[in-house]
Amino acid sequence: MIMAIETETPPAAKSTGAAALEVRFEFVDGSRQSFIQHDAKAAEDIRKRIHPALLFTQSRIVVADEYSKSVFVCAEINRVDLICSDSGFSKLPPDHLDLVELTEAEFRQCVPLNDPTLLQKREQRRSVGDPLVSFLDLRMRGGSHVYLMNEIVVQLPAENHTFMHRLLSKGSYGIRLREGGQGWLNLHNLIGYTVYPGVQEVPADTWMADSKGAYETEL
C-alpha cells in the first residue's frame, strides 16, 4: 500500500508564533526544501503518518498547502527531518542510549583525524554492559555527510555485527535532532560509513590497510 505525507486537511489559521512542526527534505543533488505547519493538530497528524520502516519504500511523498502540491520521489531523498518541541517524539533504536547528529566541526573536534596518534584504537578491553561512545561519518549519495555521536552498551562479540547489518539494511535510520524532533536517513542512499573507534571484531573478509583519507580521482 502506498503511504504518503499529505496535508489535505482544511487550512489552519496562520499564526505568528513558533511553528508546531517543520519538515525538512534533503535530496541526493544536495538541494533542500522545508515546510512549516503552525496548527498543532495538523502537525500531529503528519507525525502519525510517519511509518519509519515504510518511509522510503513508497514511491513518493506528497506535501500540499492552499496554493500548491509538491511531490518528491523517495529514491531521490537522502533524509527527512521533522523538527518539533515534543521531546517524546524522537524514537531511538532499542539498543542505543543516544544517537544524535553533530556538526562537522563538532565531529572533527571529537575525532582528531589530523593527528591519528590521538585516535582510540579498536583493540581495547571492553566489558559487556559498559557504555561505549563512538562517532560515525556516514557518506550519502550526492557527496553529503551525516555526522553522529552514538552511545550504546557494549554487547557480546557475536552481536557487534548487528549494527553494520542495520546500516546496510536499505531501510531507514532514525536519529535524534538536538533542536527537537527526529530525522530519518534513507539507507538506500548510504554509500558507506566509518566509525571511530571501531569495534575489535571485524568480518573475516576485511581488508586490513591504513587510511590515507578520502580523495577524488582526477579525469
C-alpha positions as CSV (number, residue, x, y, z in Angstrom):
1,M,0.0,0.0,0.0
2,I,1.4,3.4,-1.0
3,M,1.6,5.8,2.0
4,A,2.3,9.5,1.9
5,I,2.5,12.6,3.9
6,E,-0.3,14.7,2.6
7,T,-1.6,17.9,4.2
8,E,-5.0,17.9,2.6
9,T,-6.9,18.9,5.7
10,P,-8.6,22.3,5.8
11,P,-6.0,25.0,6.1
12,A,-5.5,26.2,9.7
13,A,-5.3,29.8,10.6
14,K,-1.9,31.2,10.2
15,S,0.0,32.1,13.5
16,T,2.8,34.4,14.1
17,G,4.2,32.2,16.9
18,A,6.5,29.3,16.6
19,A,5.6,26.6,14.2
20,A,4.2,23.3,15.6
21,L,6.3,21.4,13.1
22,E,8.9,22.0,10.4
23,V,9.5,19.3,7.8
24,R,12.9,19.4,6.0
25,F,13.8,17.4,3.0
26,E,17.4,16.9,1.8
27,F,17.8,15.5,-1.7
28,V,20.5,13.5,-3.5
29,D,21.5,16.5,-5.6
30,G,22.3,18.5,-2.4
31,S,19.2,20.7,-2.5
32,R,16.9,21.2,0.4
33,Q,13.3,22.2,0.9
34,S,11.4,23.0,4.1
35,F,7.7,23.2,5.0
36,I,6.0,24.7,8.1
37,Q,2.8,23.6,9.9
38,H,1.6,26.0,12.6
39,D,-1.5,24.1,13.6
40,A,-0.7,21.6,16.4
41,K,-3.4,19.1,15.4
42,A,-2.3,19.1,11.7
43,A,1.3,18.7,12.8
44,E,0.3,15.7,15.0
45,D,-1.5,14.2,12.0
46,I,1.7,14.4,9.9
47,R,3.7,12.8,12.6
48,K,1.2,9.9,12.9
49,R,1.5,9.3,9.2
50,I,5.2,8.5,9.5
51,H,5.9,4.8,9.5
52,P,9.8,4.6,9.6
53,A,10.0,1.1,8.1
54,L,8.0,2.2,5.1
55,L,9.0,5.8,4.7
56,F,11.5,5.3,1.9
57,T,10.0,2.2,0.4
58,Q,7.0,4.1,-1.0
59,S,7.3,5.7,-4.4
60,R,6.7,9.3,-3.3
61,I,6.0,11.8,-0.5
62,V,3.4,14.5,-1.1
63,V,3.1,17.8,0.7
64,A,0.4,20.3,-0.1
65,D,-0.9,23.7,1.1
66,E,-3.5,26.1,-0.1
67,Y,-1.7,27.0,-3.2
68,S,0.5,24.1,-4.3
69,K,1.2,20.4,-4.2
70,S,4.8,19.1,-4.1
71,V,5.7,15.5,-5.0
72,F,9.1,14.1,-4.1
73,V,10.5,10.8,-5.4
74,C,11.6,8.8,-2.3
75,A,14.6,7.3,-4.1
76,E,16.0,10.9,-4.5
77,I,15.6,11.8,-0.9
78,N,18.6,11.4,1.4
79,R,16.8,12.4,4.6
80,V,13.6,13.8,6.1
81,D,13.7,15.8,9.3
82,L,10.7,16.6,11.5
83,I,11.6,19.4,13.9
84,C,9.3,20.0,16.8
85,S,9.4,20.8,20.5
86,D,7.9,17.4,21.6
87,S,10.8,15.6,23.3
88,G,8.8,12.4,23.4
89,F,8.5,12.2,19.6
90,S,12.1,11.1,19.0
91,K,12.5,7.3,19.0
92,L,15.9,5.6,19.1
93,P,16.8,2.0,18.2
94,P,16.3,-0.1,21.4
95,D,20.0,-0.9,21.7
96,H,21.0,2.7,21.7
97,L,21.4,5.0,24.7
98,D,21.7,8.0,22.4
99,L,22.1,8.7,18.7
100,V,22.4,12.4,17.9
101,E,23.6,14.4,15.0
102,L,26.8,16.5,15.2
103,T,28.1,19.3,13.0
104,E,31.2,18.6,11.0
105,A,33.2,20.9,13.3
106,E,32.0,19.0,16.4
107,F,32.8,15.7,14.8
108,R,36.3,16.7,13.9
109,Q,36.8,18.0,17.4
110,C,35.9,14.6,18.8
111,V,37.7,12.7,16.2
112,P,41.2,14.3,15.6
113,L,41.8,12.9,12.1
114,N,44.7,15.4,11.6
115,D,46.6,13.6,14.4
116,P,46.0,9.8,14.2
117,T,48.1,9.3,17.3
118,L,45.3,10.8,19.4
119,L,42.6,8.4,17.9
120,Q,41.4,5.5,20.1
121,K,42.4,2.1,18.7
122,R,39.8,-0.6,18.0
123,E,41.7,-3.2,20.2
124,Q,40.7,-2.1,23.7
125,R,39.4,-4.1,26.5
126,R,35.6,-3.6,27.0
127,S,33.3,-5.5,29.2
128,V,29.8,-6.4,28.3
129,G,27.4,-3.8,29.7
130,D,29.8,-0.9,29.7
131,P,28.7,2.3,28.0
132,L,30.6,3.0,24.7
133,V,30.6,6.3,22.8
134,S,31.5,6.2,19.2
135,F,31.4,8.7,16.3
136,L,30.1,8.0,12.8
137,D,30.7,9.6,9.5
138,L,28.0,8.5,7.1
139,R,28.6,9.2,3.4
140,M,25.4,9.7,1.4
141,R,24.6,9.8,-2.4
142,G,25.5,13.1,-3.9
143,G,28.5,13.6,-1.6
144,S,26.8,14.8,1.6
145,H,27.9,13.5,5.0
146,V,26.0,12.9,8.2
147,Y,28.0,13.0,11.5
148,L,26.6,11.2,14.5
149,M,27.5,10.5,18.1
150,N,26.3,7.1,19.1
151,E,26.1,5.9,22.7
152,I,25.4,2.2,23.3
153,V,26.0,-0.6,25.8
154,V,28.9,-3.0,24.9
155,Q,27.4,-6.2,23.7
156,L,28.8,-9.7,23.2
157,P,31.2,-10.0,20.2
158,A,28.7,-12.0,18.2
159,E,26.2,-9.1,18.5
160,N,28.6,-6.4,17.3
161,H,27.9,-7.0,13.6
162,T,24.2,-6.2,14.1
163,F,25.0,-2.5,13.9
164,M,26.6,-3.0,10.5
165,H,23.7,-5.1,9.2
166,R,21.3,-2.4,10.3
167,L,23.1,0.3,8.3
168,L,23.3,-2.0,5.3
169,S,19.6,-3.0,5.5
170,K,18.5,-0.4,3.0
171,G,15.7,0.8,5.3
172,S,15.5,4.0,7.4
173,Y,17.7,5.1,10.3
174,G,16.2,7.3,12.9
175,I,18.4,9.9,14.6
176,R,17.7,12.5,17.3
177,L,17.8,16.1,16.4
178,R,19.3,18.4,19.1
179,E,16.8,21.2,18.1
180,G,14.0,18.8,18.9
181,G,12.3,16.1,16.8
182,Q,13.8,13.3,14.7
183,G,15.5,12.8,11.4
184,W,15.2,9.7,9.2
185,L,18.1,8.8,6.9
186,N,17.4,6.9,3.7
187,L,19.8,4.0,3.9
188,H,19.1,3.1,0.2
189,N,21.3,6.1,-0.5
190,L,24.0,5.3,2.0
191,I,27.3,4.9,0.2
192,G,29.4,3.9,3.2
193,Y,30.3,4.8,6.8
194,T,33.3,5.0,9.1
195,V,33.0,4.6,12.9
196,Y,35.6,5.8,15.4
197,P,36.6,3.9,17.4
198,G,35.6,0.7,15.5
199,V,34.9,-2.5,17.4
200,Q,37.7,-5.0,17.8
201,E,35.8,-7.7,15.9
202,V,35.7,-7.3,12.1
203,P,34.4,-9.7,9.4
204,A,36.7,-12.4,8.2
205,D,36.9,-10.9,4.7
206,T,38.0,-7.5,6.0
207,W,40.8,-5.8,4.0
208,M,43.4,-4.5,6.5
209,A,45.0,-1.3,5.4
210,D,45.8,2.2,6.9
211,S,43.6,5.1,5.9
212,K,45.1,7.9,3.9
213,G,41.8,9.9,3.9
214,A,39.2,10.4,1.2
215,Y,40.3,11.6,-2.3
216,E,38.8,12.2,-5.7
217,T,40.1,10.8,-9.0
218,E,41.1,13.5,-11.5
219,L,39.9,12.8,-15.0
